[in-house]
Amino acid sequence: MNQDPYQTPQQGAPGITAGQRSIKRLKKIDPVIAGTVQGVIMGAFGLIYIPFGLIMMFTGFASGDAGGMGVGIGAGLGIMIFVPILYGVLGFITGLIAAFIYNVAVRFTGGLRLEFEDEF
């Protein structure tokens, strides 16, 4: 019996047992949701730069020079605030673009085949 892998029964359907694999096709990605997820992930990666901002601030304090202290504090605060926001915004934009490109490409390629295993 030749069965189309995209027509596999849904979870909980009669005849499905634990550990049975099913293949699904990803036909479309919502660009706004993809952008939001990518923005949150990239914003979280931007938080990695906070310790570097703190180091710049403390280096400015340790310099004892009023000009150096101002630059150190300004650069440190800039890194701690601006970089996570910038990463989040750019992540959102790239997520939107990537989802749009995927949705166009899927028309020509048929989409990604994803294999799932049911666990009960």
N, CA, C and O atoms as a printed pandas DataFrame, in Angstrom:
     atom_number atom_name residue_name chain_id  residue_number  x_coord  y_coord  z_coord
0              1         N          MET        A               1    0.843   -1.175    0.000
1              2        CA          MET        A               1    0.000    0.000    0.000
2              3         C          MET        A               1    0.892    1.242    0.000
3              4         O          MET        A               1    1.645    1.459    0.949
4              5         N          ASN        A               2    0.816    2.046   -1.037
5              6        CA          ASN        A               2    1.612    3.258   -1.162
6              7         C          ASN        A               2    0.863    4.394   -0.484
7              8         O          ASN        A               2   -0.196    4.818   -0.946
8              9         N          GLN        A               3    1.431    4.887    0.625
9             10        CA          GLN        A               3    0.746    5.915    1.406
10            11         C          GLN        A               3    1.504    7.234    1.313
11            12         O          GLN        A               3    2.729    7.261    1.433
12            13         N          ASP        A               4    0.781    8.320    1.102
13            14        CA          ASP        A               4    1.377    9.649    1.063
14            15         C          ASP        A               4    1.794   10.021    2.492
15            16         O          ASP        A               4    0.956    9.999    3.394
16            17         N          PRO        A               5    3.091   10.368    2.721
17            18        CA          PRO        A               5    3.536   10.661    4.094
18            19         C          PRO        A               5    2.873   11.881    4.689
19            20         O          PRO        A               5    2.872   12.039    5.910
20            21         N          TYR        A               6    2.300   12.761    3.858
21            22        CA          TYR        A               6    1.642   13.949    4.384
22            23         C          TYR        A               6    0.228   13.651    4.859
23            24         O          TYR        A               6   -0.386   14.496    5.510
24            25         N          GLN        A               7   -0.291   12.501    4.559
25            26        CA          GLN        A               7   -1.650   12.133    4.932
26            27         C          GLN        A               7   -1.651   11.186    6.124
27            28         O          GLN        A               7   -2.524   10.324    6.224
28            29         N          THR        A               8   -0.687   11.330    7.031
29            30        CA          THR        A               8   -0.629   10.469    8.205
30            31         C          THR        A               8   -1.736   10.847    9.176
31            32         O          THR        A               8   -2.146   12.007    9.219
32            33         N          PRO        A               9   -2.228    9.890    9.958
33            34        CA          PRO        A               9   -3.303   10.197   10.916
34            35         C          PRO        A               9   -2.849   11.185   11.984
35            36         O          PRO        A               9   -1.661   11.276   12.294
36            37         N          GLN        A              10   -3.794   11.915   12.537
37            38        CA          GLN        A              10   -3.515   12.884   13.588
38            39         C          GLN        A              10   -3.277   12.168   14.911
39            40         O          GLN        A              10   -3.649   11.007   15.082
40            41         N          GLN        A              11   -2.639   12.893   15.860
41            42        CA          GLN        A              11   -2.367   12.329   17.171
42            43         C          GLN        A              11   -3.679   11.949   17.850
43            44         O          GLN        A              11   -4.660   12.691   17.803
44            45         N          GLY        A              12   -3.676   10.810   18.465
45            46        CA          GLY        A              12   -4.858   10.332   19.163
46            47         C          GLY        A              12   -5.836    9.611   18.255
47            48         O          GLY        A              12   -6.857    9.104   18.720
48            49         N          ALA        A              13   -5.537    9.559   16.974
49            50        CA          ALA        A              13   -6.426    8.872   16.041
50            51         C          ALA        A              13   -6.296    7.372   16.242
51            52         O          ALA        A              13   -5.256    6.894   16.695
52            53         N          PRO        A              14   -7.342    6.629   15.909
53            54        CA          PRO        A              14   -7.258    5.179   16.059
54            55         C          PRO        A              14   -6.107    4.622   15.226
55            56         O          PRO        A              14   -5.883    5.038   14.089
56            57         N          GLY        A              15   -5.401    3.694   15.804
57            58        CA          GLY        A              15   -4.318    3.043   15.084
58            59         C          GLY        A              15   -2.950    3.656   15.348
59            60         O          GLY        A              15   -1.946    3.127   14.873
60            61         N          ILE        A              16   -2.881    4.777   16.104
61            62        CA          ILE        A              16   -1.577    5.376   16.415
62            63         C          ILE        A              16   -1.130    4.846   17.762
63            64         O          ILE        A              16   -1.882    4.878   18.736
64            65         N          THR        A              17    0.084    4.365   17.808
65            66        CA          THR        A              17    0.643    3.867   19.057
66            67         C          THR        A              17    1.814    4.752   19.461
67            68         O          THR        A              17    2.335    5.515   18.647
68            69         N          ALA        A              18    2.223    4.647   20.718
69            70        CA          ALA        A              18    3.332    5.452   21.221
70            71         C          ALA        A              18    4.581    5.169   20.399
71            72         O          ALA        A              18    4.871    4.018   20.073
72            73         N          GLY        A              19    5.303    6.202   20.074
73            74        CA          GLY        A              19    6.543    6.046   19.337
74            75         C          GLY        A              19    6.364    6.009   17.834
75            76         O          GLY        A              19    7.353    5.940   17.105
76            77         N          GLN        A              20    5.143    6.053   17.349
77            78        CA          GLN        A              20    4.924    6.036   15.904
78            79         C          GLN        A              20    5.352    7.380   15.326
79            80         O          GLN        A              20    5.094    8.433   15.908
80            81         N          ARG        A              21    6.004    7.325   14.179
81            82        CA          ARG        A              21    6.501    8.543   13.548
82            83         C          ARG        A              21    5.531    9.024   12.492
83            84         O          ARG        A              21    4.884    8.233   11.805
84            85         N          SER        A              22    5.444   10.323   12.378
85            86        CA          SER        A              22    4.626   10.905   11.326
86            87         C          SER        A              22    5.422   12.030   10.669
87            88         O          SER        A              22    6.189   12.732   11.330
88            89         N          ILE        A              23    5.235   12.187    9.393
89            90        CA          ILE        A              23    5.927   13.222    8.643
90            91         C          ILE        A              23    4.905   14.294    8.284
91            92         O          ILE        A              23    3.840   13.997    7.742
92            93         N          LYS        A              24    5.238   15.523    8.588
93            94        CA          LYS        A              24    4.374   16.664    8.296
94            95         C          LYS        A              24    5.141   17.619    7.393
95            96         O          LYS        A              24    6.370   17.584    7.331
96            97         N          ARG        A              25    4.407   18.461    6.705
97            98        CA          ARG        A              25    5.029   19.441    5.832
98            99         C          ARG        A              25    4.722   20.832    6.364
99           100         O          ARG        A              25    3.571   21.160    6.653
100          101         N          LEU        A              26    5.767   21.646    6.489
101          102        CA          LEU        A              26    5.619   23.030    6.922
102          103         C          LEU        A              26    5.321   23.864    5.690
103          104         O          LEU        A              26    6.196   24.088    4.854
104          105         N          LYS        A              27    4.066   24.329    5.581
105          106        CA          LYS        A              27    3.615   25.017    4.377
106          107         C          LYS        A              27    3.747   26.529    4.468
107          108         O          LYS        A              27    3.906   27.193    3.444
108          109         N          LYS        A              28    3.683   27.086    5.671
109          110        CA          LYS        A              28    3.722   28.537    5.804
110          111         C          LYS        A              28    4.186   28.915    7.200
111          112         O          LYS        A              28    3.910   28.213    8.172
112          113         N          ILE        A              29    4.890   30.027    7.286
113          114        CA          ILE        A              29    5.322   30.585    8.566
114          115         C          ILE        A              29    4.723   31.982    8.677
115          116         O          ILE        A              29    4.847   32.782    7.749
116          117         N          ASP        A              30    4.084   32.283    9.787
117          118        CA          ASP        A              30    3.531   33.623   10.017
118          119         C          ASP        A              30    4.697   34.594   10.240
119          120         O          ASP        A              30    5.411   34.466   11.235
120          121         N          PRO        A              31    4.905   35.551    9.346
121          122        CA          PRO        A              31    6.063   36.441    9.461
122          123         C          PRO        A              31    6.105   37.250   10.762
123          124         O          PRO        A              31    7.185   37.448   11.320
124          125         N          VAL        A              32    4.966   37.717   11.250
125          126        CA          VAL        A              32    4.968   38.529   12.472
126          127         C          VAL        A              32    5.375   37.684   13.678
127          128         O          VAL        A              32    6.148   38.134   14.524
128          129         N          ILE        A              33    4.863   36.475   13.753
129          130        CA          ILE        A              33    5.238   35.600   14.869
130          131         C          ILE        A              33    6.703   35.208   14.758
131          132         O          ILE        A              33    7.418   35.203   15.760
132          133         N          ALA        A              34    7.160   34.879   13.554
133          134        CA          ALA        A              34    8.571   34.541   13.362
134          135         C          ALA        A              34    9.458   35.722   13.727
135          136         O          ALA        A              34   10.497   35.549   14.363
136          137         N          GLY        A              35    9.048   36.929   13.325
137          138        CA          GLY        A              35    9.815   38.120   13.666
138          139         C          GLY        A              35    9.849   38.369   15.161
139          140         O          GLY        A              35   10.885   38.743   15.710
140          141         N          THR        A              36    8.718   38.161   15.822
141          142        CA          THR        A              36    8.657   38.355   17.270
142          143         C          THR        A              36    9.563   37.369   17.998
143          144         O          THR        A              36   10.315   37.754   18.893
144          145         N          VAL        A              37    9.489   36.113   17.616
145          146        CA          VAL        A              37   10.336   35.091   18.250
146          147         C          VAL        A              37   11.810   35.411   18.018
147          148         O          VAL        A              37   12.610   35.373   18.953
148          149         N          GLN        A              38   12.169   35.727   16.773
149          150        CA          GLN        A              38   13.555   36.061   16.454
150          151         C          GLN        A              38   14.001   37.313   17.205
151          152         O          GLN        A              38   15.141   37.382   17.664
152          153         N          GLY        A              39   13.116   38.302   17.336
153          154        CA          GLY        A              39   13.448   39.522   18.067
154          155         C          GLY        A              39   13.711   39.253   19.542
155          156         O          GLY        A              39   14.648   39.807   20.119
156          157         N          VAL        A              40   12.892   38.408   20.152
157          158        CA          VAL        A              40   13.093   38.064   21.567
158          159         C          VAL        A              40   14.404   37.305   21.756
159          160         O          VAL        A              40   15.156   37.571   22.694
160          161         N          ILE        A              41   14.667   36.365   20.861
161          162        CA          ILE        A              41   15.910   35.590   20.967
162          163         C          ILE        A              41   17.130   36.497   20.809
163          164         O          ILE        A              41   18.071   36.424   21.599
164          165         N          MET        A              42   17.109   37.354   19.783
165          166        CA          MET        A              42   18.254   38.235   19.556
166          167         C          MET        A              42   18.385   39.284   20.665
167          168         O          MET        A              42   19.498   39.660   21.033
168          169         N          GLY        A              43   17.255   39.758   21.196
169          170        CA          GLY        A              43   17.308   40.679   22.327
170          171         C          GLY        A              43   17.954   40.025   23.540
171          172         O          GLY        A              43   18.715   40.663   24.267
172          173         N          ALA        A              44   17.647   38.749   23.756
173          174        CA          ALA        A              44   18.270   38.009   24.860
174          175         C          ALA        A              44   19.775   37.871   24.624
175          176         O          ALA        A              44   20.568   37.989   25.558
176          177         N          PHE        A              45   20.162   37.621   23.371
177          178        CA          PHE        A              45   21.594   37.568   23.067
178          179         C          PHE        A              45   22.247   38.923   23.313
179          180         O          PHE        A              45   23.403   38.986   23.731
180          181         N          GLY        A              46   21.527   39.991   23.060
181          182        CA          GLY        A              46   22.056   41.330   23.311
182          183         C          GLY        A              46   22.342   41.580   24.782
183          184         O          GLY        A              46   23.193   42.402   25.119
184          185         N          LEU        A              47   21.634   40.873   25.663
185          186        CA          LEU        A              47   21.878   41.017   27.102
186          187         C          LEU        A              47   23.269   40.528   27.498
187          188         O          LEU        A              47   23.772   40.876   28.567
188          189         N          ILE        A              48   23.883   39.729   26.644
189          190        CA          ILE        A              48   25.233   39.237   26.915
190          191         C          ILE        A              48   26.209   40.407   27.025
191          192         O          ILE        A              48   27.235   40.285   27.695
192          193         N          TYR        A              49   25.915   41.533   26.384
193          194        CA          TYR        A              49   26.822   42.672   26.376
194          195         C          TYR        A              49   26.733   43.522   27.638
195          196         O          TYR        A              49   27.538   44.437   27.811
196          197         N          ILE        A              50   25.793   43.250   28.513
197          198        CA          ILE        A              50   25.659   44.047   29.740
198          199         C          ILE        A              50   26.923   43.999   30.605
199          200         O          ILE        A              50   27.354   45.047   31.087
200          201         N          PRO        A              51   27.531   42.833   30.822
201          202        CA          PRO        A              51   28.769   42.848   31.620
202          203         C          PRO        A              51   29.871   43.715   31.000
203          204         O          PRO        A              51   30.647   44.338   31.726
204          205         N          PHE        A              52   29.945   43.760   29.668
205          206        CA          PHE        A              52   30.948   44.603   29.028
206          207         C          PHE        A              52   30.649   46.081   29.272
207          208         O          PHE        A              52   31.570   46.882   29.435
208          209         N          GLY        A              53   29.370   46.441   29.299
209          210        CA          GLY        A              53   28.982   47.811   29.622
210          211         C          GLY        A              53   29.363   48.159   31.050
211          212         O          GLY        A              53   29.827   49.266   31.325
212          213         N          LEU        A              54   29.167   47.214   31.953
213          214        CA          LEU        A              54   29.548   47.452   33.356
214          215         C          LEU        A              54   31.053   47.628   33.478
215          216         O          LEU        A              54   31.522   48.480   34.232
216          217         N          ILE        A              55   31.806   46.830   32.740
217          218        CA          ILE        A              55   33.270   46.958   32.775
218          219         C          ILE        A              55   33.685   48.334   32.278
219          220         O          ILE        A              55   34.564   48.972   32.858
220          221         N          MET        A              56   33.046   48.792   31.196
221          222        CA          MET        A              56   33.383   50.126   30.676
222          223         C          MET        A              56   33.044   51.214   31.699
223          224         O          MET        A              56   33.779   52.192   31.839
224          225         N          MET        A              57   31.932   51.037   32.406
225          226        CA          MET        A              57   31.553   52.036   33.409
226          227         C          MET        A              57   32.562   52.061   34.544
227          228         O          MET        A              57   33.001   53.132   34.964
228          229         N          PHE        A              58   32.937   50.875   35.048
229          230        CA          PHE        A              58   33.876   50.816   36.168
230          231         C          PHE        A              58   35.267   51.284   35.753
231          232         O          PHE        A              58   35.999   51.848   36.566
232          233         N          THR        A              59   35.632   51.055   34.507
233          234        CA          THR        A              59   36.918   51.532   34.014
234          235         C          THR        A              59   36.917   53.058   33.986
235          236         O          THR        A              59   37.919   53.695   34.311
236          237         N          GLY        A              60   35.785   53.635   33.595
237          238        CA          GLY        A              60   35.676   55.091   33.603
238          239         C          GLY        A              60   35.765   55.643   35.009
239          240         O          GLY        A              60   36.399   56.675   35.224
240          241         N          PHE        A              61   35.137   54.974   35.982
241          242        CA          PHE        A              61   35.227   55.409   37.379
242          243         C          PHE        A              61   36.665   55.311   37.879
243          244         O          PHE        A              61   37.146   56.197   38.584
244          245         N          ALA        A              62   37.346   54.227   37.509
245          246        CA          ALA        A              62   38.696   53.979   38.008
246          247         C          ALA        A              62   39.723   54.919   37.394
247          248         O          ALA        A              62   40.806   55.097   37.951
248          249         N          SER        A              63   39.400   55.523   36.253
249          250        CA          SER        A              63   40.385   56.388   35.596
250          251         C          SER        A              63   40.686   57.628   36.422
251          252         O          SER        A              63   41.786   58.172   36.332
252          253         N          GLY        A              64   39.730   58.087   37.228
253          254        CA          GLY        A              64   39.933   59.274   38.053
254          255         C          GLY        A              64   39.857   60.568   37.261
255          256         O          GLY        A              64   39.818   61.654   37.841
256          257         N          ASP        A              65   39.836   60.458   35.951
257          258        CA          ASP        A              65   39.739   61.632   35.085
258          259         C          ASP        A              65   38.265   61.903   34.830
259          260         O          ASP        A              65   37.523   60.990   34.467
260          261         N          ALA        A              66   37.835   63.136   35.014
261          262        CA          ALA        A              66   36.417   63.465   34.834
262          263         C          ALA        A              66   35.967   63.181   33.413
263          264         O          ALA        A              66   34.852   62.698   33.214
264          265         N          GLY        A              67   36.804   63.469   32.411
265          266        CA          GLY        A              67   36.446   63.186   31.015
266          267         C          GLY        A              67   36.352   61.690   30.754
267          268         O          GLY        A              67   35.436   61.229   30.074
268          269         N          GLY        A              68   37.292   60.943   31.289
269          270        CA          GLY        A              68   37.287   59.489   31.111
270          271         C          GLY        A              68   36.101   58.849   31.808
271          272         O          GLY        A              68   35.529   57.876   31.318
272          273         N          MET        A              69   35.735   59.406   32.963
273          274        CA          MET        A              69   34.600   58.864   33.695
274          275         C          MET        A              69   33.311   59.076   32.903
275          276         O          MET        A              69   32.470   58.179   32.834
276          277         N          GLY        A              70   33.155   60.253   32.309
277          278        CA          GLY        A              70   31.956   60.535   31.521
278          279         C          GLY        A              70   31.847   59.633   30.307
279          280         O          GLY        A              70   30.768   59.136   29.983
280          281         N          VAL        A              71   32.978   59.424   29.636
281          282        CA          VAL        A              71   32.975   58.553   28.467
282          283         C          VAL        A              71   32.683   57.123   28.881
283          284         O          VAL        A              71   31.902   56.437   28.222
284          285         N          GLY        A              72   33.291   56.670   29.950
285          286        CA          GLY        A              72   33.080   55.297   30.421
286          287         C          GLY        A              72   31.637   55.047   30.817
287          288         O          GLY        A              72   31.066   54.011   30.479
288          289         N          ILE        A              73   31.045   55.996   31.536
289          290        CA          ILE        A              73   29.648   55.845   31.951
290          291         C          ILE        A              73   28.735   55.902   30.737
291          292         O          ILE        A              73   27.821   55.087   30.608
292          293         N          GLY        A              74   28.975   56.858   29.844
293          294        CA          GLY        A              74   28.133   56.979   28.649
294          295         C          GLY        A              74   28.214   55.747   27.766
295          296         O          GLY        A              74   27.191   55.235   27.311
296          297         N          ALA        A              75   29.429   55.270   27.523
297          298        CA          ALA        A              75   29.590   54.090   26.676
298          299         C          ALA        A              75   29.005   52.850   27.355
299          300         O          ALA        A              75   28.368   52.019   26.708
300          301         N          GLY        A              76   29.226   52.740   28.640
301          302        CA          GLY        A              76   28.702   51.579   29.365
302          303         C          GLY        A              76   27.186   51.535   29.350
303          304         O          GLY        A              76   26.594   50.494   29.064
304          305         N          LEU        A              77   26.548   52.673   29.658
305          306        CA          LEU        A              77   25.083   52.719   29.630
306          307         C          LEU        A              77   24.562   52.512   28.210
307          308         O          LEU        A              77   23.543   51.853   28.001
308          309         N          GLY        A              78   25.272   53.081   27.243
309          310        CA          GLY        A              78   24.872   52.895   25.848
310          311         C          GLY        A              78   24.876   51.431   25.446
311          312         O          GLY        A              78   23.946   50.952   24.798
312          313         N          ILE        A              79   25.920   50.730   25.832
313          314        CA          ILE        A              79   26.004   49.305   25.495
314          315         C          ILE        A              79   24.909   48.528   26.212
315          316         O          ILE        A              79   24.262   47.669   25.613
316          317         N          MET        A              80   24.697   48.825   27.494
317          318        CA          MET        A              80   23.729   48.048   28.271
318          319         C          MET        A              80   22.292   48.279   27.813
319          320         O          MET        A              80   21.455   47.387   27.949
320          321         N          ILE        A              81   21.996   49.437   27.283
321          322        CA          ILE        A              81   20.626   49.746   26.863
322          323         C          ILE        A              81   20.447   49.576   25.360
323          324         O          ILE        A              81   19.493   48.936   24.917
324          325         N          PHE        A              82   21.357   50.145   24.575
325          326        CA          PHE        A              82   21.182   50.209   23.132
326          327         C          PHE        A              82   21.377   48.862   22.440
327          328         O          PHE        A              82   20.610   48.522   21.539
328          329         N          VAL        A              83   22.382   48.094   22.840
329          330        CA          VAL        A              83   22.689   46.844   22.130
330          331         C          VAL        A              83   21.543   45.831   22.236
331          332         O          VAL        A              83   21.153   45.290   21.202
332          333         N          PRO        A              84   20.979   45.536   23.413
333          334        CA          PRO        A              84   19.862   44.580   23.436
334          335         C          PRO        A              84   18.657   45.057   22.622
335          336         O          PRO        A              84   18.000   44.253   21.959
336          337         N          ILE        A              85   18.364   46.358   22.667
337          338        CA          ILE        A              85   17.237   46.882   21.890
338          339         C          ILE        A              85   17.534   46.768   20.398
339          340         O          ILE        A              85   16.676   46.343   19.624
340          341         N          LEU        A              86   18.748   47.148   19.991
341          342        CA          LEU        A              86   19.138   47.052   18.584
342          343         C          LEU        A              86   19.075   45.609   18.103
343          344         O          LEU        A              86   18.543   45.337   17.027
344          345         N          TYR        A              87   19.611   44.686   18.887
345          346        CA          TYR        A              87   19.565   43.268   18.512
346          347         C          TYR        A              87   18.117   42.793   18.392
347          348         O          TYR        A              87   17.787   42.056   17.462
348          349         N          GLY        A              88   17.256   43.202   19.316
349          350        CA          GLY        A              88   15.854   42.797   19.260
350          351         C          GLY        A              88   15.154   43.317   18.017
351          352         O          GLY        A              88   14.426   42.577   17.356
352          353         N          VAL        A              89   15.371   44.590   17.695
353          354        CA          VAL        A              89   14.732   45.186   16.515
354          355         C          VAL        A              89   15.255   44.525   15.239
355          356         O          VAL        A              89   14.473   44.151   14.364
356          357         N          LEU        A              90   16.578   44.383   15.136
357          358        CA          LEU        A              90   17.147   43.745   13.945
358          359         C          LEU        A              90   16.723   42.280   13.845
359          360         O          LEU        A              90   16.515   41.767   12.746
360          361         N          GLY        A              91   16.597   41.611   14.986
361          362        CA          GLY        A              91   16.112   40.222   14.981
362          363         C          GLY        A              91   14.682   40.142   14.478
363          364         O          GLY        A              91   14.342   39.235   13.719
364          365         N          PHE        A              92   13.843   41.082   14.892
365          366        CA          PHE        A              92   12.462   41.109   14.423
366          367         C          PHE        A              92   12.414   41.306   12.907
367          368         O          PHE        A              92   11.678   40.613   12.205
368          369         N          ILE        A              93   13.200   42.253   12.417
369          370        CA          ILE        A              93   13.211   42.539   10.971
370          371         C          ILE        A              93   13.725   41.323   10.190
371          372         O          ILE        A              93   13.133   40.942    9.181
372          373         N          THR        A              94   14.811   40.722   10.648
373          374        CA          THR        A              94   15.339   39.555    9.923
374          375         C          THR        A              94   14.395   38.365   10.018
375          376         O          THR        A              94   14.319   37.566    9.084
376          377         N          GLY        A              95   13.676   38.232   11.127
377          378        CA          GLY        A              95   12.676   37.162   11.237
378          379         C          GLY        A              95   11.542   37.350   10.246
379          380         O          GLY        A              95   11.088   36.390    9.623
380          381         N          LEU        A              96   11.079   38.602   10.098
381          382        CA          LEU        A              96   10.042   38.906    9.108
382          383         C          LEU        A              96   10.511   38.562    7.698
383          384         O          LEU        A              96    9.797   37.916    6.931
384          385         N          ILE        A              97   11.718   39.004    7.372
385          386        CA          ILE        A              97   12.257   38.781    6.027
386          387         C          ILE        A              97   12.448   37.288    5.772
387          388         O          ILE        A              97   12.092   36.789    4.705
388          389         N          ALA        A              98   13.010   36.574    6.753
389          390        CA          ALA        A              98   13.255   35.137    6.575
390          391         C          ALA        A              98   11.947   34.375    6.383
391          392         O          ALA        A              98   11.875   33.486    5.535
392          393         N          ALA        A              99   10.915   34.705    7.154
393          394        CA          ALA        A              99    9.623   34.028    7.003
394          395         C          ALA        A              99    9.003   34.338    5.651
395          396         O          ALA        A              99    8.425   33.455    5.017
396          397         N          PHE        A             100    9.116   35.583    5.205
397          398        CA          PHE        A             100    8.585   35.951    3.893
398          399         C          PHE        A             100    9.301   35.171    2.787
399          400         O          PHE        A             100    8.659   34.627    1.889
400          401         N          ILE        A             101   10.618   35.122    2.858
401          402        CA          ILE        A             101   11.389   34.387    1.847
402          403         C          ILE        A             101   11.037   32.910    1.878
403          404         O          ILE        A             101   10.911   32.282    0.827
404          405         N          TYR        A             102   10.875   32.341    3.083
405          406        CA          TYR        A             102   10.487   30.931    3.169
406          407         C          TYR        A             102    9.131   30.714    2.507
407          408         O          TYR        A             102    8.957   29.760    1.749
408          409         N          ASN        A             103    8.176   31.588    2.786
409          410        CA          ASN        A             103    6.835   31.429    2.231
410          411         C          ASN        A             103    6.837   31.529    0.702
411          412         O          ASN        A             103    6.026   30.880    0.042
412          413         N          VAL        A             104    7.727   32.326    0.144
413          414        CA          VAL        A             104    7.852   32.392   -1.307
414          415         C          VAL        A             104    8.531   31.121   -1.836
415          416         O          VAL        A             104    8.079   30.534   -2.819
416          417         N          ALA        A             105    9.599   30.709   -1.187
417          418        CA          ALA        A             105   10.349   29.530   -1.635
418          419         C          ALA        A             105    9.523   28.256   -1.548
419          420         O          ALA        A             105    9.686   27.355   -2.371
420          421         N          VAL        A             106    8.636   28.171   -0.558
421          422        CA          VAL        A             106    7.849   26.954   -0.373
422          423         C          VAL        A             106    6.906   26.715   -1.556
423          424         O          VAL        A             106    6.513   25.578   -1.815
424          425         N          ARG        A             107    6.552   27.757   -2.256
425          426        CA          ARG        A             107    5.690   27.597   -3.432
426          427         C          ARG        A             107    6.394   26.799   -4.524
427          428         O          ARG        A             107    5.752   26.086   -5.294
428          429         N          PHE        A             108    7.707   26.923   -4.584
429          430        CA          PHE        A             108    8.477   26.238   -5.620
430          431         C          PHE        A             108    9.038   24.894   -5.159
431          432         O          PHE        A             108    9.259   23.997   -5.973
432          433         N          THR        A             109    9.266   24.759   -3.861
433          434        CA          THR        A             109    9.941   23.561   -3.355
434          435         C          THR        A             109    9.024   22.590   -2.630
435          436         O          THR        A             109    9.390   21.428   -2.449
436          437         N          GLY        A             110    7.856   23.025   -2.215
437          438        CA          GLY        A             110    6.946   22.147   -1.493
438          439         C          GLY        A             110    7.078   22.238    0.012
439          440         O          GLY        A             110    6.242   21.684    0.725
440          441         N          GLY        A             111    8.082   22.906    0.520
441          442        CA          GLY        A             111    8.219   23.094    1.964
442          443         C          GLY        A             111    9.134   22.086    2.620
443          444         O          GLY        A             111    9.603   21.136    1.993
444          445         N          LEU        A             112    9.376   22.317    3.899
445          446        CA          LEU        A             112   10.204   21.414    4.688
446          447         C          LEU        A             112    9.389   20.210    5.129
447          448         O          LEU        A             112    8.210   20.335    5.461
448          449         N          ARG        A             113   10.012   19.063    5.129
449          450        CA          ARG        A             113    9.371   17.872    5.688
450          451         C          ARG        A             113    9.899   17.694    7.100
451          452         O          ARG        A             113   11.107   17.587    7.317
452          453         N          LEU        A             114    9.002   17.664    8.037
453          454        CA          LEU        A             114    9.356   17.514    9.440
454          455         C          LEU        A             114    8.866   16.164    9.932
455          456         O          LEU        A             114    7.731   15.770    9.661
456          457         N          GLU        A             115    9.708   15.467   10.644
457          458        CA          GLU        A             115    9.327   14.156   11.165
458          459         C          GLU        A             115    9.111   14.276   12.668
459          460         O          GLU        A             115    9.965   14.785   13.393
460          461         N          PHE        A             116    7.965   13.804   13.119
461          462        CA          PHE        A             116    7.594   13.856   14.520
462          463         C          PHE        A             116    7.397   12.444   15.044
463          464         O          PHE        A             116    7.043   11.529   14.300
464          465         N          GLU        A             117    7.634   12.287   16.333
465          466        CA          GLU        A             117    7.368   11.008   16.977
466          467         C          GLU        A             117    6.388   11.264   18.112
467          468         O          GLU        A             117    6.625   12.126   18.958
468          469         N          ASP        A             118    5.304   10.528   18.131
469          470        CA          ASP        A             118    4.312   10.673   19.186
470          471         C          ASP        A             118    4.803    9.993   20.455
471          472         O          ASP        A             118    5.306    8.870   20.431
472          473         N          GLU        A             119    4.641   10.708   21.562
473          474        CA          GLU        A             119    4.984   10.149   22.870
474          475         C          GLU        A             119    3.761   10.218   23.748
475          476         O          GLU        A             119    3.147   11.277   23.876
476          477         N          PHE        A             120    3.403    9.128   24.344
477          478        CA          PHE        A             120    2.231    9.090   25.223
478          479         C          PHE        A             120    2.638    8.781   26.623
479          480         O          PHE        A             120    1.789    8.706   27.511
